[in-house]
Amino acid sequence: MMDNKYEIIIYWSEADQCFLAEVPELPGCMADGLTQEKAVENVKIIIAEWVETAKKMGREIPKPKGRLIYA
């Protein structure tokens, strides 16, 4: 499945008091969780929803590039 190959960046948000998981290749695609594991579990759901929505809207879906050279 294509969506499990996107880079996921996980970091702690002091303001939100939770971990955030962000997918840089998919604009606006991110999720949170009280643990790193939960944030990753949640963002996998959001990735699938992001891709499904993009398909329905006829938008281009970026191919996973792996590790970005900037961040």
PDB file of N, H, CA, C and O in Angstrom:
ATOM      1  N   MET A   1       0.841  -1.177   0.000  1.00  0.00           N
ATOM      2  CA  MET A   1       0.000   0.000   0.000  1.00  0.00           C
ATOM      3  C   MET A   1       0.883   1.236   0.000  1.00  0.00           C
ATOM      4  O   MET A   1       1.818   1.332   0.795  1.00  0.00           O
ATOM      5  N   MET A   2       0.599   2.169  -0.873  1.00  0.00           N
ATOM      6  H   MET A   2      -0.161   2.092  -1.518  1.00  0.00           H
ATOM      7  CA  MET A   2       1.447   3.346  -1.045  1.00  0.00           C
ATOM      8  C   MET A   2       1.532   4.213   0.207  1.00  0.00           C
ATOM      9  O   MET A   2       2.607   4.726   0.519  1.00  0.00           O
ATOM     10  N   ASP A   3       0.439   4.387   0.926  1.00  0.00           N
ATOM     11  H   ASP A   3      -0.434   3.970   0.673  1.00  0.00           H
ATOM     12  CA  ASP A   3       0.404   5.369   1.992  1.00  0.00           C
ATOM     13  C   ASP A   3       1.293   5.054   3.185  1.00  0.00           C
ATOM     14  O   ASP A   3       1.582   5.956   3.971  1.00  0.00           O
ATOM     15  N   ASN A   4       1.735   3.825   3.353  1.00  0.00           N
ATOM     16  H   ASN A   4       1.501   3.092   2.714  1.00  0.00           H
ATOM     17  CA  ASN A   4       2.576   3.528   4.503  1.00  0.00           C
ATOM     18  C   ASN A   4       4.049   3.834   4.243  1.00  0.00           C
ATOM     19  O   ASN A   4       4.894   3.539   5.087  1.00  0.00           O
ATOM     20  N   LYS A   5       4.368   4.418   3.094  1.00  0.00           N
ATOM     21  H   LYS A   5       3.681   4.658   2.408  1.00  0.00           H
ATOM     22  CA  LYS A   5       5.760   4.717   2.774  1.00  0.00           C
ATOM     23  C   LYS A   5       6.086   6.204   2.888  1.00  0.00           C
ATOM     24  O   LYS A   5       7.212   6.614   2.606  1.00  0.00           O
ATOM     25  N   TYR A   6       5.118   7.009   3.296  1.00  0.00           N
ATOM     26  H   TYR A   6       4.203   6.677   3.525  1.00  0.00           H
ATOM     27  CA  TYR A   6       5.372   8.435   3.477  1.00  0.00           C
ATOM     28  C   TYR A   6       6.181   8.671   4.746  1.00  0.00           C
ATOM     29  O   TYR A   6       6.028   7.968   5.745  1.00  0.00           O
ATOM     30  N   GLU A   7       7.039   9.671   4.681  1.00  0.00           N
ATOM     31  H   GLU A   7       7.163  10.243   3.870  1.00  0.00           H
ATOM     32  CA  GLU A   7       7.804  10.054   5.860  1.00  0.00           C
ATOM     33  C   GLU A   7       6.855  10.631   6.898  1.00  0.00           C
ATOM     34  O   GLU A   7       5.962  11.411   6.569  1.00  0.00           O
ATOM     35  N   ILE A   8       7.053  10.242   8.152  1.00  0.00           N
ATOM     36  H   ILE A   8       7.778   9.608   8.419  1.00  0.00           H
ATOM     37  CA  ILE A   8       6.265  10.762   9.271  1.00  0.00           C
ATOM     38  C   ILE A   8       7.241  11.384  10.256  1.00  0.00           C
ATOM     39  O   ILE A   8       8.196  10.741  10.693  1.00  0.00           O
ATOM     40  N   ILE A   9       6.994  12.631  10.598  1.00  0.00           N
ATOM     41  H   ILE A   9       6.218  13.153  10.243  1.00  0.00           H
ATOM     42  CA  ILE A   9       7.816  13.326  11.592  1.00  0.00           C
ATOM     43  C   ILE A   9       6.996  13.410  12.876  1.00  0.00           C
ATOM     44  O   ILE A   9       5.859  13.881  12.864  1.00  0.00           O
ATOM     45  N   ILE A  10       7.579  12.951  13.983  1.00  0.00           N
ATOM     46  H   ILE A  10       8.503  12.569  13.993  1.00  0.00           H
ATOM     47  CA  ILE A  10       6.896  12.944  15.274  1.00  0.00           C
ATOM     48  C   ILE A  10       7.616  13.900  16.217  1.00  0.00           C
ATOM     49  O   ILE A  10       8.842  13.878  16.326  1.00  0.00           O
ATOM     50  N   TYR A  11       6.847  14.729  16.890  1.00  0.00           N
ATOM     51  H   TYR A  11       5.851  14.747  16.802  1.00  0.00           H
ATOM     52  CA  TYR A  11       7.440  15.641  17.870  1.00  0.00           C
ATOM     53  C   TYR A  11       6.449  15.947  18.970  1.00  0.00           C
ATOM     54  O   TYR A  11       5.239  15.807  18.788  1.00  0.00           O
ATOM     55  N   TRP A  12       6.966  16.364  20.112  1.00  0.00           N
ATOM     56  H   TRP A  12       7.948  16.477  20.260  1.00  0.00           H
ATOM     57  CA  TRP A  12       6.146  16.720  21.265  1.00  0.00           C
ATOM     58  C   TRP A  12       5.689  18.164  21.130  1.00  0.00           C
ATOM     59  O   TRP A  12       6.486  19.047  20.812  1.00  0.00           O
ATOM     60  N   SER A  13       4.411  18.400  21.370  1.00  0.00           N
ATOM     61  H   SER A  13       3.764  17.682  21.628  1.00  0.00           H
ATOM     62  CA  SER A  13       3.868  19.753  21.373  1.00  0.00           C
ATOM     63  C   SER A  13       3.563  20.149  22.811  1.00  0.00           C
ATOM     64  O   SER A  13       2.631  19.633  23.428  1.00  0.00           O
ATOM     65  N   GLU A  14       4.352  21.061  23.325  1.00  0.00           N
ATOM     66  H   GLU A  14       5.109  21.480  22.823  1.00  0.00           H
ATOM     67  CA  GLU A  14       4.142  21.542  24.694  1.00  0.00           C
ATOM     68  C   GLU A  14       2.783  22.234  24.800  1.00  0.00           C
ATOM     69  O   GLU A  14       2.072  22.068  25.791  1.00  0.00           O
ATOM     70  N   ALA A  15       2.428  23.009  23.777  1.00  0.00           N
ATOM     71  H   ALA A  15       3.005  23.145  22.972  1.00  0.00           H
ATOM     72  CA  ALA A  15       1.154  23.742  23.794  1.00  0.00           C
ATOM     73  C   ALA A  15      -0.042  22.796  23.834  1.00  0.00           C
ATOM     74  O   ALA A  15      -1.031  23.070  24.512  1.00  0.00           O
ATOM     75  N   ASP A  16       0.050  21.679  23.105  1.00  0.00           N
ATOM     76  H   ASP A  16       0.854  21.456  22.554  1.00  0.00           H
ATOM     77  CA  ASP A  16      -1.062  20.727  23.036  1.00  0.00           C
ATOM     78  C   ASP A  16      -0.947  19.597  24.056  1.00  0.00           C
ATOM     79  O   ASP A  16      -1.903  18.856  24.283  1.00  0.00           O
ATOM     80  N   GLN A  17       0.236  19.473  24.670  1.00  0.00           N
ATOM     81  H   GLN A  17       1.012  20.076  24.486  1.00  0.00           H
ATOM     82  CA  GLN A  17       0.508  18.403  25.631  1.00  0.00           C
ATOM     83  C   GLN A  17       0.256  17.014  25.035  1.00  0.00           C
ATOM     84  O   GLN A  17      -0.358  16.146  25.655  1.00  0.00           O
ATOM     85  N   CYS A  18       0.754  16.843  23.808  1.00  0.00           N
ATOM     86  H   CYS A  18       1.253  17.548  23.304  1.00  0.00           H
ATOM     87  CA  CYS A  18       0.651  15.546  23.149  1.00  0.00           C
ATOM     88  C   CYS A  18       1.710  15.469  22.054  1.00  0.00           C
ATOM     89  O   CYS A  18       2.373  16.455  21.732  1.00  0.00           O
ATOM     90  N   PHE A  19       1.849  14.278  21.496  1.00  0.00           N
ATOM     91  H   PHE A  19       1.310  13.477  21.757  1.00  0.00           H
ATOM     92  CA  PHE A  19       2.755  14.083  20.369  1.00  0.00           C
ATOM     93  C   PHE A  19       2.002  14.396  19.086  1.00  0.00           C
ATOM     94  O   PHE A  19       0.821  14.074  18.961  1.00  0.00           O
ATOM     95  N   LEU A  20       2.680  15.020  18.139  1.00  0.00           N
ATOM     96  H   LEU A  20       3.639  15.281  18.241  1.00  0.00           H
ATOM     97  CA  LEU A  20       2.123  15.303  16.823  1.00  0.00           C
ATOM     98  C   LEU A  20       2.886  14.484  15.799  1.00  0.00           C
ATOM     99  O   LEU A  20       4.110  14.375  15.865  1.00  0.00           O
ATOM    100  N   ALA A  21       2.168  13.915  14.862  1.00  0.00           N
ATOM    101  H   ALA A  21       1.173  14.004  14.808  1.00  0.00           H
ATOM    102  CA  ALA A  21       2.760  13.162  13.755  1.00  0.00           C
ATOM    103  C   ALA A  21       2.360  13.886  12.481  1.00  0.00           C
ATOM    104  O   ALA A  21       1.176  14.040  12.184  1.00  0.00           O
ATOM    105  N   GLU A  22       3.360  14.328  11.733  1.00  0.00           N
ATOM    106  H   GLU A  22       4.323  14.203  11.974  1.00  0.00           H
ATOM    107  CA  GLU A  22       3.128  15.132  10.533  1.00  0.00           C
ATOM    108  C   GLU A  22       3.684  14.412   9.312  1.00  0.00           C
ATOM    109  O   GLU A  22       4.733  13.771   9.381  1.00  0.00           O
ATOM    110  N   VAL A  23       2.970  14.523   8.190  1.00  0.00           N
ATOM    111  H   VAL A  23       2.118  15.043   8.134  1.00  0.00           H
ATOM    112  CA  VAL A  23       3.394  13.912   6.928  1.00  0.00           C
ATOM    113  C   VAL A  23       3.704  15.059   5.966  1.00  0.00           C
ATOM    114  O   VAL A  23       2.798  15.578   5.313  1.00  0.00           O
ATOM    115  N   PRO A  24       4.979  15.460   5.872  1.00  0.00           N
ATOM    116  CA  PRO A  24       5.345  16.639   5.082  1.00  0.00           C
ATOM    117  C   PRO A  24       4.954  16.578   3.605  1.00  0.00           C
ATOM    118  O   PRO A  24       4.691  17.613   2.992  1.00  0.00           O
ATOM    119  N   GLU A  25       4.913  15.389   3.037  1.00  0.00           N
ATOM    120  H   GLU A  25       5.126  14.549   3.534  1.00  0.00           H
ATOM    121  CA  GLU A  25       4.604  15.266   1.600  1.00  0.00           C
ATOM    122  C   GLU A  25       3.115  15.436   1.291  1.00  0.00           C
ATOM    123  O   GLU A  25       2.737  15.619   0.134  1.00  0.00           O
ATOM    124  N   LEU A  26       2.274  15.375   2.321  1.00  0.00           N
ATOM    125  H   LEU A  26       2.580  15.226   3.261  1.00  0.00           H
ATOM    126  CA  LEU A  26       0.832  15.530   2.140  1.00  0.00           C
ATOM    127  C   LEU A  26       0.386  16.767   2.918  1.00  0.00           C
ATOM    128  O   LEU A  26       0.184  16.689   4.130  1.00  0.00           O
ATOM    129  N   PRO A  27       0.231  17.889   2.254  1.00  0.00           N
ATOM    130  CA  PRO A  27      -0.089  19.150   2.930  1.00  0.00           C
ATOM    131  C   PRO A  27      -1.285  19.038   3.878  1.00  0.00           C
ATOM    132  O   PRO A  27      -2.362  18.583   3.493  1.00  0.00           O
ATOM    133  N   GLY A  28      -1.070  19.462   5.113  1.00  0.00           N
ATOM    134  H   GLY A  28      -0.195  19.831   5.425  1.00  0.00           H
ATOM    135  CA  GLY A  28      -2.129  19.460   6.109  1.00  0.00           C
ATOM    136  C   GLY A  28      -2.381  18.119   6.764  1.00  0.00           C
ATOM    137  O   GLY A  28      -3.286  17.999   7.590  1.00  0.00           O
ATOM    138  N   CYS A  29      -1.603  17.111   6.415  1.00  0.00           N
ATOM    139  H   CYS A  29      -0.868  17.208   5.744  1.00  0.00           H
ATOM    140  CA  CYS A  29      -1.813  15.767   6.943  1.00  0.00           C
ATOM    141  C   CYS A  29      -1.032  15.591   8.243  1.00  0.00           C
ATOM    142  O   CYS A  29       0.193  15.478   8.241  1.00  0.00           O
ATOM    143  N   MET A  30      -1.767  15.572   9.345  1.00  0.00           N
ATOM    144  H   MET A  30      -2.762  15.664   9.346  1.00  0.00           H
ATOM    145  CA  MET A  30      -1.134  15.367  10.644  1.00  0.00           C
ATOM    146  C   MET A  30      -2.161  14.854  11.636  1.00  0.00           C
ATOM    147  O   MET A  30      -3.366  14.981  11.421  1.00  0.00           O
ATOM    148  N   ALA A  31      -1.675  14.274  12.726  1.00  0.00           N
ATOM    149  H   ALA A  31      -0.696  14.171  12.901  1.00  0.00           H
ATOM    150  CA  ALA A  31      -2.540  13.748  13.776  1.00  0.00           C
ATOM    151  C   ALA A  31      -1.806  13.868  15.099  1.00  0.00           C
ATOM    152  O   ALA A  31      -0.609  14.152  15.138  1.00  0.00           O
ATOM    153  N   ASP A  32      -2.535  13.650  16.178  1.00  0.00           N
ATOM    154  H   ASP A  32      -3.507  13.419  16.147  1.00  0.00           H
ATOM    155  CA  ASP A  32      -1.911  13.720  17.500  1.00  0.00           C
ATOM    156  C   ASP A  32      -2.186  12.450  18.280  1.00  0.00           C
ATOM    157  O   ASP A  32      -2.975  11.603  17.862  1.00  0.00           O
ATOM    158  N   GLY A  33      -1.522  12.332  19.423  1.00  0.00           N
ATOM    159  H   GLY A  33      -0.882  13.021  19.763  1.00  0.00           H
ATOM    160  CA  GLY A  33      -1.722  11.190  20.310  1.00  0.00           C
ATOM    161  C   GLY A  33      -1.004  11.429  21.620  1.00  0.00           C
ATOM    162  O   GLY A  33      -0.040  12.192  21.676  1.00  0.00           O
ATOM    163  N   LEU A  34      -1.469  10.781  22.669  1.00  0.00           N
ATOM    164  H   LEU A  34      -2.253  10.161  22.623  1.00  0.00           H
ATOM    165  CA  LEU A  34      -0.825  10.941  23.976  1.00  0.00           C
ATOM    166  C   LEU A  34       0.522  10.235  24.043  1.00  0.00           C
ATOM    167  O   LEU A  34       1.358  10.555  24.889  1.00  0.00           O
ATOM    168  N   THR A  35       0.729   9.269  23.143  1.00  0.00           N
ATOM    169  H   THR A  35       0.050   9.010  22.456  1.00  0.00           H
ATOM    170  CA  THR A  35       2.027   8.596  23.028  1.00  0.00           C
ATOM    171  C   THR A  35       2.487   8.690  21.572  1.00  0.00           C
ATOM    172  O   THR A  35       1.690   8.984  20.681  1.00  0.00           O
ATOM    173  N   GLN A  36       3.768   8.438  21.341  1.00  0.00           N
ATOM    174  H   GLN A  36       4.414   8.198  22.065  1.00  0.00           H
ATOM    175  CA  GLN A  36       4.279   8.434  19.974  1.00  0.00           C
ATOM    176  C   GLN A  36       3.570   7.369  19.149  1.00  0.00           C
ATOM    177  O   GLN A  36       3.225   7.597  17.990  1.00  0.00           O
ATOM    178  N   GLU A  37       3.355   6.212  19.750  1.00  0.00           N
ATOM    179  H   GLU A  37       3.635   6.027  20.692  1.00  0.00           H
ATOM    180  CA  GLU A  37       2.716   5.105  19.050  1.00  0.00           C
ATOM    181  C   GLU A  37       1.285   5.468  18.635  1.00  0.00           C
ATOM    182  O   GLU A  37       0.857   5.152  17.525  1.00  0.00           O
ATOM    183  N   LYS A  38       0.552   6.130  19.528  1.00  0.00           N
ATOM    184  H   LYS A  38       0.899   6.387  20.430  1.00  0.00           H
ATOM    185  CA  LYS A  38      -0.824   6.511  19.219  1.00  0.00           C
ATOM    186  C   LYS A  38      -0.856   7.583  18.136  1.00  0.00           C
ATOM    187  O   LYS A  38      -1.741   7.569  17.281  1.00  0.00           O
ATOM    188  N   ALA A  39       0.101   8.513  18.161  1.00  0.00           N
ATOM    189  H   ALA A  39       0.820   8.525  18.855  1.00  0.00           H
ATOM    190  CA  ALA A  39       0.167   9.545  17.125  1.00  0.00           C
ATOM    191  C   ALA A  39       0.407   8.908  15.758  1.00  0.00           C
ATOM    192  O   ALA A  39      -0.203   9.319  14.771  1.00  0.00           O
ATOM    193  N   VAL A  40       1.291   7.907  15.689  1.00  0.00           N
ATOM    194  H   VAL A  40       1.786   7.573  16.491  1.00  0.00           H
ATOM    195  CA  VAL A  40       1.569   7.214  14.421  1.00  0.00           C
ATOM    196  C   VAL A  40       0.339   6.415  13.984  1.00  0.00           C
ATOM    197  O   VAL A  40      -0.024   6.434  12.808  1.00  0.00           O
ATOM    198  N   GLU A  41      -0.293   5.724  14.909  1.00  0.00           N
ATOM    199  H   GLU A  41       0.002   5.709  15.864  1.00  0.00           H
ATOM    200  CA  GLU A  41      -1.513   4.967  14.592  1.00  0.00           C
ATOM    201  C   GLU A  41      -2.582   5.905  14.015  1.00  0.00           C
ATOM    202  O   GLU A  41      -3.230   5.582  13.020  1.00  0.00           O
ATOM    203  N   ASN A  42      -2.754   7.056  14.646  1.00  0.00           N
ATOM    204  H   ASN A  42      -2.227   7.318  15.455  1.00  0.00           H
ATOM    205  CA  ASN A  42      -3.759   8.016  14.192  1.00  0.00           C
ATOM    206  C   ASN A  42      -3.405   8.613  12.836  1.00  0.00           C
ATOM    207  O   ASN A  42      -4.284   8.799  11.994  1.00  0.00           O
ATOM    208  N   VAL A  43      -2.126   8.917  12.613  1.00  0.00           N
ATOM    209  H   VAL A  43      -1.412   8.767  13.297  1.00  0.00           H
ATOM    210  CA  VAL A  43      -1.750   9.549  11.340  1.00  0.00           C
ATOM    211  C   VAL A  43      -1.879   8.564  10.180  1.00  0.00           C
ATOM    212  O   VAL A  43      -2.114   8.989   9.049  1.00  0.00           O
ATOM    213  N   LYS A  44      -1.736   7.279  10.425  1.00  0.00           N
ATOM    214  H   LYS A  44      -1.545   6.934  11.344  1.00  0.00           H
ATOM    215  CA  LYS A  44      -1.939   6.290   9.363  1.00  0.00           C
ATOM    216  C   LYS A  44      -3.381   6.325   8.874  1.00  0.00           C
ATOM    217  O   LYS A  44      -3.639   6.174   7.680  1.00  0.00           O
ATOM    218  N   ILE A  45      -4.310   6.523   9.783  1.00  0.00           N
ATOM    219  H   ILE A  45      -4.100   6.646  10.753  1.00  0.00           H
ATOM    220  CA  ILE A  45      -5.727   6.661   9.415  1.00  0.00           C
ATOM    221  C   ILE A  45      -5.922   7.926   8.596  1.00  0.00           C
ATOM    222  O   ILE A  45      -6.636   7.922   7.593  1.00  0.00           O
ATOM    223  N   ILE A  46      -5.282   9.012   9.029  1.00  0.00           N
ATOM    224  H   ILE A  46      -4.702   9.015   9.844  1.00  0.00           H
ATOM    225  CA  ILE A  46      -5.416  10.301   8.344  1.00  0.00           C
ATOM    226  C   ILE A  46      -4.782  10.238   6.952  1.00  0.00           C
ATOM    227  O   ILE A  46      -5.308  10.836   6.013  1.00  0.00           O
ATOM    228  N   ILE A  47      -3.673   9.531   6.805  1.00  0.00           N
ATOM    229  H   ILE A  47      -3.246   9.045   7.567  1.00  0.00           H
ATOM    230  CA  ILE A  47      -3.048   9.376   5.485  1.00  0.00           C
ATOM    231  C   ILE A  47      -4.039   8.711   4.527  1.00  0.00           C
ATOM    232  O   ILE A  47      -4.230   9.173   3.402  1.00  0.00           O
ATOM    233  N   ALA A  48      -4.662   7.629   4.981  1.00  0.00           N
ATOM    234  H   ALA A  48      -4.507   7.254   5.895  1.00  0.00           H
ATOM    235  CA  ALA A  48      -5.629   6.921   4.129  1.00  0.00           C
ATOM    236  C   ALA A  48      -6.789   7.836   3.754  1.00  0.00           C
ATOM    237  O   ALA A  48      -7.247   7.830   2.611  1.00  0.00           O
ATOM    238  N   GLU A  49      -7.263   8.622   4.719  1.00  0.00           N
ATOM    239  H   GLU A  49      -6.891   8.627   5.647  1.00  0.00           H
ATOM    240  CA  GLU A  49      -8.365   9.551   4.443  1.00  0.00           C
ATOM    241  C   GLU A  49      -7.927  10.665   3.499  1.00  0.00           C
ATOM    242  O   GLU A  49      -8.695  11.082   2.632  1.00  0.00           O
ATOM    243  N   TRP A  50      -6.690  11.151   3.662  1.00  0.00           N
ATOM    244  H   TRP A  50      -6.066  10.812   4.366  1.00  0.00           H
ATOM    245  CA  TRP A  50      -6.153  12.212   2.804  1.00  0.00           C
ATOM    246  C   TRP A  50      -6.118  11.718   1.356  1.00  0.00           C
ATOM    247  O   TRP A  50      -6.566  12.409   0.441  1.00  0.00           O
ATOM    248  N   VAL A  51      -5.580  10.518   1.167  1.00  0.00           N
ATOM    249  H   VAL A  51      -5.216   9.957   1.911  1.00  0.00           H
ATOM    250  CA  VAL A  51      -5.460   9.942  -0.182  1.00  0.00           C
ATOM    251  C   VAL A  51      -6.849   9.701  -0.782  1.00  0.00           C
ATOM    252  O   VAL A  51      -7.079  10.012  -1.951  1.00  0.00           O
ATOM    253  N   GLU A  52      -7.768   9.155   0.003  1.00  0.00           N
ATOM    254  H   GLU A  52      -7.582   8.903   0.953  1.00  0.00           H
ATOM    255  CA  GLU A  52      -9.132   8.898  -0.479  1.00  0.00           C
ATOM    256  C   GLU A  52      -9.815  10.202  -0.904  1.00  0.00           C
ATOM    257  O   GLU A  52     -10.451  10.258  -1.956  1.00  0.00           O
ATOM    258  N   THR A  53      -9.684  11.234  -0.092  1.00  0.00           N
ATOM    259  H   THR A  53      -9.167  11.189   0.763  1.00  0.00           H
ATOM    260  CA  THR A  53     -10.291  12.532  -0.414  1.00  0.00           C
ATOM    261  C   THR A  53      -9.678  13.131  -1.673  1.00  0.00           C
ATOM    262  O   THR A  53     -10.393  13.652  -2.529  1.00  0.00           O
ATOM    263  N   ALA A  54      -8.347  13.055  -1.787  1.00  0.00           N
ATOM    264  H   ALA A  54      -7.766  12.632  -1.092  1.00  0.00           H
ATOM    265  CA  ALA A  54      -7.671  13.589  -2.971  1.00  0.00           C
ATOM    266  C   ALA A  54      -8.152  12.870  -4.232  1.00  0.00           C
ATOM    267  O   ALA A  54      -8.369  13.506  -5.263  1.00  0.00           O
ATOM    268  N   LYS A  55      -8.317  11.558  -4.155  1.00  0.00           N
ATOM    269  H   LYS A  55      -8.141  11.041  -3.318  1.00  0.00           H
ATOM    270  CA  LYS A  55      -8.811  10.786  -5.308  1.00  0.00           C
ATOM    271  C   LYS A  55     -10.207  11.246  -5.702  1.00  0.00           C
ATOM    272  O   LYS A  55     -10.483  11.460  -6.882  1.00  0.00           O
ATOM    273  N   LYS A  56     -11.087  11.397  -4.717  1.00  0.00           N
ATOM    274  H   LYS A  56     -10.862  11.223  -3.758  1.00  0.00           H
ATOM    275  CA  LYS A  56     -12.466  11.824  -4.985  1.00  0.00           C
ATOM    276  C   LYS A  56     -12.520  13.204  -5.620  1.00  0.00           C
ATOM    277  O   LYS A  56     -13.395  13.484  -6.440  1.00  0.00           O
ATOM    278  N   MET A  57     -11.575  14.073  -5.235  1.00  0.00           N
ATOM    279  H   MET A  57     -10.865  13.846  -4.569  1.00  0.00           H
ATOM    280  CA  MET A  57     -11.546  15.439  -5.742  1.00  0.00           C
ATOM    281  C   MET A  57     -10.748  15.563  -7.040  1.00  0.00           C
ATOM    282  O   MET A  57     -10.672  16.644  -7.623  1.00  0.00           O
ATOM    283  N   GLY A  58     -10.156  14.462  -7.490  1.00  0.00           N
ATOM    284  H   GLY A  58     -10.217  13.583  -7.017  1.00  0.00           H
ATOM    285  CA  GLY A  58      -9.368  14.475  -8.710  1.00  0.00           C
ATOM    286  C   GLY A  58      -8.029  15.180  -8.561  1.00  0.00           C
ATOM    287  O   GLY A  58      -7.450  15.639  -9.546  1.00  0.00           O
ATOM    288  N   ARG A  59      -7.544  15.265  -7.343  1.00  0.00           N
ATOM    289  H   ARG A  59      -8.015  14.892  -6.543  1.00  0.00           H
ATOM    290  CA  ARG A  59      -6.253  15.914  -7.097  1.00  0.00           C
ATOM    291  C   ARG A  59      -5.109  14.919  -7.211  1.00  0.00           C
ATOM    292  O   ARG A  59      -5.271  13.714  -7.018  1.00  0.00           O
ATOM    293  N   GLU A  60      -3.953  15.472  -7.532  1.00  0.00           N
ATOM    294  H   GLU A  60      -3.822  16.451  -7.690  1.00  0.00           H
ATOM    295  CA  GLU A  60      -2.757  14.642  -7.650  1.00  0.00           C
ATOM    296  C   GLU A  60      -2.335  14.137  -6.273  1.00  0.00           C
ATOM    297  O   GLU A  60      -2.361  14.879  -5.291  1.00  0.00           O
ATOM    298  N   ILE A  61      -1.951  12.879  -6.218  1.00  0.00           N
ATOM    299  H   ILE A  61      -1.929  12.276  -7.016  1.00  0.00           H
ATOM    300  CA  ILE A  61      -1.471  12.287  -4.968  1.00  0.00           C
ATOM    301  C   ILE A  61       0.039  12.120  -5.087  1.00  0.00           C
ATOM    302  O   ILE A  61       0.519  11.359  -5.927  1.00  0.00           O
ATOM    303  N   PRO A  62       0.789  12.833  -4.245  1.00  0.00           N
ATOM    304  CA  PRO A  62       2.250  12.720  -4.324  1.00  0.00           C
ATOM    305  C   PRO A  62       2.720  11.291  -4.062  1.00  0.00           C
ATOM    306  O   PRO A  62       2.180  10.597  -3.201  1.00  0.00           O
ATOM    307  N   LYS A  63       3.718  10.868  -4.805  1.00  0.00           N
ATOM    308  H   LYS A  63       4.157  11.432  -5.505  1.00  0.00           H
ATOM    309  CA  LYS A  63       4.320   9.563  -4.559  1.00  0.00           C
ATOM    310  C   LYS A  63       5.270   9.700  -3.375  1.00  0.00           C
ATOM    311  O   LYS A  63       5.941  10.722  -3.239  1.00  0.00           O
ATOM    312  N   PRO A  64       5.334   8.680  -2.514  1.00  0.00           N
ATOM    313  CA  PRO A  64       6.261   8.744  -1.384  1.00  0.00           C
ATOM    314  C   PRO A  64       7.698   8.871  -1.875  1.00  0.00           C
ATOM    315  O   PRO A  64       8.127   8.135  -2.764  1.00  0.00           O
ATOM    316  N   LYS A  65       8.428   9.796  -1.298  1.00  0.00           N
ATOM    317  H   LYS A  65       8.080  10.394  -0.575  1.00  0.00           H
ATOM    318  CA  LYS A  65       9.819  10.019  -1.693  1.00  0.00           C
ATOM    319  C   LYS A  65      10.794   9.410  -0.695  1.00  0.00           C
ATOM    320  O   LYS A  65      11.994   9.336  -0.955  1.00  0.00           O
ATOM    321  N   GLY A  66      10.277   8.979   0.436  1.00  0.00           N
ATOM    322  H   GLY A  66       9.301   9.040   0.648  1.00  0.00           H
ATOM    323  CA  GLY A  66      11.183   8.508   1.481  1.00  0.00           C
ATOM    324  C   GLY A  66      11.702   9.696   2.248  1.00  0.00           C
ATOM    325  O   GLY A  66      11.014  10.708   2.382  1.00  0.00           O
ATOM    326  N   ARG A  67      12.888   9.582   2.742  1.00  0.00           N
ATOM    327  H   ARG A  67      13.447   8.761   2.633  1.00  0.00           H
ATOM    328  CA  ARG A  67      13.454  10.637   3.570  1.00  0.00           C
ATOM    329  C   ARG A  67      13.667  11.901   2.763  1.00  0.00           C
ATOM    330  O   ARG A  67      14.255  11.889   1.681  1.00  0.00           O
ATOM    331  N   LEU A  68      13.165  13.001   3.329  1.00  0.00           N
ATOM    332  H   LEU A  68      12.687  13.011   4.208  1.00  0.00           H
ATOM    333  CA  LEU A  68      13.345  14.295   2.673  1.00  0.00           C
ATOM    334  C   LEU A  68      14.756  14.814   2.908  1.00  0.00           C
ATOM    335  O   LEU A  68      15.376  14.494   3.922  1.00  0.00           O
ATOM    336  N   ILE A  69      15.264  15.611   1.978  1.00  0.00           N
ATOM    337  H   ILE A  69      14.760  15.871   1.154  1.00  0.00           H
ATOM    338  CA  ILE A  69      16.611  16.154   2.159  1.00  0.00           C
ATOM    339  C   ILE A  69      16.574  17.469   2.922  1.00  0.00           C
ATOM    340  O   ILE A  69      17.615  18.060   3.208  1.00  0.00           O
ATOM    341  N   TYR A  70      15.378  17.920   3.247  1.00  0.00           N
ATOM    342  H   TYR A  70      14.532  17.440   3.015  1.00  0.00           H
ATOM    343  CA  TYR A  70      15.223  19.112   4.084  1.00  0.00           C
ATOM    344  C   TYR A  70      14.201  18.808   5.158  1.00  0.00           C
ATOM    345  O   TYR A  70      13.341  17.948   4.967  1.00  0.00           O
ATOM    346  N   ALA A  71      14.278  19.477   6.249  1.00  0.00           N
ATOM    347  H   ALA A  71      14.977  20.175   6.403  1.00  0.00           H
ATOM    348  CA  ALA A  71      13.257  19.347   7.297  1.00  0.00           C
ATOM    349  C   ALA A  71      13.555  20.332   8.392  1.00  0.00           C
ATOM    350  O   ALA A  71      12.822  20.398   9.379  1.00  0.00           O
TER     351      ALA A  71
END
